[in-house]
């Protein structure tokens, strides 16, 4: 087995173990009230961290204004209750247009 497949297998096993730990530990009991608040905020916090890291690039040194414009358009359109697909398509068009203009 190559190193790549060993890494893929180890990642899959670790992911399964982490996902299975919650139901195995809690069983049919609901999540404690103290844990619900942080758990509901975890996904948005991780997503915003990934978006910011992608916008600012490695070591936060390769700022991409075209990408920021695309994300801003998508966010604005979603806040205006535009469906996801048209909002994403508009963001792609804006980002591509900005890249074409900026060179």
FENPEBEL-V327425 format. One record per backbone hydrogen bond with DSSP energy under -0.5 kcal/mol. CO is the residue of the C=O (numbers start at 1). NH is the residue of the N-H. If there is no record, write none. Layout:
BEGIN
co=CO nh=NH
co=CO nh=NH
END
This chain:
BEGIN
co=2 nh=6
co=3 nh=7
co=4 nh=8
co=5 nh=9
co=6 nh=10
co=7 nh=11
co=8 nh=12
co=9 nh=13
co=10 nh=14
co=11 nh=15
co=12 nh=16
co=13 nh=17
co=14 nh=18
co=15 nh=19
co=16 nh=20
co=17 nh=21
co=18 nh=22
co=19 nh=23
co=20 nh=24
co=21 nh=25
co=22 nh=26
co=23 nh=27
co=26 nh=29
co=32 nh=35
co=32 nh=36
co=33 nh=36
co=33 nh=37
co=34 nh=38
co=35 nh=39
co=36 nh=40
co=37 nh=41
co=38 nh=42
co=39 nh=43
co=41 nh=45
co=42 nh=46
co=43 nh=47
co=44 nh=48
co=45 nh=49
co=46 nh=50
co=47 nh=51
co=48 nh=52
co=49 nh=53
co=50 nh=54
co=51 nh=55
co=52 nh=56
co=53 nh=57
co=55 nh=64
co=56 nh=62
co=57 nh=60
co=58 nh=61
co=63 nh=65
co=64 nh=68
co=65 nh=69
co=66 nh=70
co=67 nh=71
co=68 nh=72
co=69 nh=73
co=70 nh=74
co=71 nh=75
co=72 nh=76
co=73 nh=77
co=74 nh=78
co=75 nh=79
co=76 nh=80
co=77 nh=82
co=78 nh=81
co=83 nh=87
co=84 nh=88
co=85 nh=89
co=86 nh=90
co=87 nh=91
co=88 nh=92
co=89 nh=93
co=90 nh=94
co=91 nh=95
co=92 nh=96
co=93 nh=97
co=94 nh=98
co=95 nh=99
co=96 nh=100
co=97 nh=101
co=98 nh=102
co=99 nh=103
END
